[in-house]
């Protein structure tokens, strides 16, 4: 075909079930169509990329799949998106005020990080209890994320790339607790500006994480971008390296819960029923021969 030959061929590991290789003859197989139908193709793809390192064998189980969805997607990512969009709607009617974006100091910090990514050691010297320290810690984590993500992806380690994303997501959830927006909202006249800045930082962190999660969960990230009001221009790979790309007055909507938490026992029971129905449907139809009416002499 006169096409260039590959210069790098990657050999992946095996997906094991109960510690052994899956075999159709033994019947110990997993139907990905059933899993995708029940949990969604985004959640299934995410689980496979997040849990099993490329190049190594991985032991699959339905319990591990459900646990990963609950821990990473429902508790961490889903919680961040849900709480942030809900608070933007409750306290600002779904649109933050102008001027809530990066401060002048944060813009200087962003410029310094972009000029020497990975090589700059940042020391934050803020007075005890100064909330700006939390702002800068979150900004640094999000601004450096694309670099560490790219290194992992270039090394064929998507599980490490996802690990880096979820470190930032967990930092953002901690940032909510550190700033307690619900307490700030009790006095909007005194704290309204600070509250808007906190919510902007959370939306901007969510935007950057959403861009880097898109290869794994394209459908879910499209919904995520819609909820935080991210325009097409701030959903790109280049925009993932620029803190402050999200419009300050973006329309924020608390839509459907992207990843509802699953009840382990209920989900396993429903999965067993689907698998049993699929096995039954796959069995060949049995035809009974009519009983002979002729008598046979012995």
Secondary structure, DSSP 4 states (H G I P E B T S, - for coil): --PPPPS------PEEETTEE--TTTT----HHHHHHHH-HHHHHHHHHHHS-TTS-EEE-HHHHHHHIIIIIIIIIIHHHHHHHHHHHHHHTTBPPTT-S--HHHHHHHHHHHHSTTTPPP-----TT-THHHHHHHHHHHHTHHHHHHHHHHTT-HHHHHHHHHHHHHHHHHHHHHH-HHHHGGGHHHHHHHHHHHHHHHHHHHHHHHHHHTTT-HHHHHHHHHHHT--GGGGSTGGGG-TT-S-TT-B----S-SSPPPPHHHHHHHHHHHHHHHHHHHSPPP-PPPPP-S----
